[in-house]
Amino acid sequence: MTEDDGSVWIGHDLPPIRRDGVEYFLLSAGGELYLVPNRCPHRGGPLKFGRLNGAGELVCPMHGNAFSIQSLIANPATLRLSAS
């Protein structure tokens, strides 16, 4: 799969990205890059260490709750990065 066909990449091995006191992780989805808050909305676990399940959802490593990539991208705290 290429990034343009909807594949997802998570920056597991990248150092923490902090902005305004919030820790983010880098996520690539559908050819776009996003900074997603690195905090599970359920229990505060580090989402960046989660895995993608068969449905393409990010599974929290702490408690196993699955989050759709679209819901993570739609989160108002998520930042879309632009090339310009």
C-alpha positions in Angstrom: 0.0 0.0 0.0 1.1 3.5 -0.6 0.2 6.6 1.5 -2.2 7.8 -1.2 -4.4 4.7 -1.0 -5.4 5.2 2.6 -2.6 3.4 4.4 -1.7 4.5 7.9 1.7 5.0 9.4 2.4 5.8 13.1 5.7 7.4 14.3 6.3 4.8 17.0 10.0 5.3 17.1 10.1 9.1 16.8 10.9 11.2 19.9 8.0 12.9 21.7 6.6 16.0 20.0 5.4 18.7 22.4 3.5 21.8 21.7 1.8 24.1 24.3 2.3 21.4 27.0 0.7 18.6 25.0 2.5 15.5 23.8 1.7 14.4 20.2 2.7 11.6 17.9 3.1 11.8 14.1 0.5 9.9 12.1 0.2 9.7 8.3 -3.1 8.8 6.8 -4.4 9.1 3.3 -1.2 11.0 2.2 -1.6 13.7 4.9 0.5 14.2 8.1 -1.1 14.8 11.5 0.0 15.5 15.0 -2.3 13.5 17.2 -2.5 13.9 21.0 -0.6 11.0 22.5 -3.1 10.3 25.2 -5.9 7.8 25.1 -9.2 9.5 25.8 -10.3 6.6 28.0 -7.4 6.1 30.4 -4.6 8.4 29.3 -2.4 5.7 27.9 0.2 6.5 25.2 -1.6 5.9 21.9 1.6 6.1 19.8 2.6 2.7 21.1 -0.7 1.1 20.0 -1.2 -1.2 17.0 -3.5 -1.2 14.0 -6.1 -3.9 14.1 -7.6 -5.6 11.1 -10.2 -2.9 10.8 -7.5 -0.2 10.5 -8.3 1.2 14.0 -5.6 2.2 16.5 -5.7 -0.1 19.6 -4.7 1.5 22.9 -1.8 -0.5 24.4 -3.1 0.0 27.9 -6.6 -1.3 27.7 -7.3 -2.4 24.2 -10.0 0.1 23.2 -9.9 0.7 19.5 -10.2 4.2 17.9 -10.9 4.8 14.2 -8.2 6.8 12.4 -10.9 9.2 11.2 -12.0 9.9 14.8 -8.4 10.6 15.8 -8.0 13.0 12.8 -11.4 14.7 13.6 -10.4 15.4 17.2 -10.2 19.2 17.6 -6.8 18.9 19.3 -5.3 17.1 16.3 -3.2 19.3 14.1 -2.9 18.7 10.3 0.5 19.5 9.0 0.9 21.3 5.7 3.8 21.3 3.2 3.7 25.1 2.9 
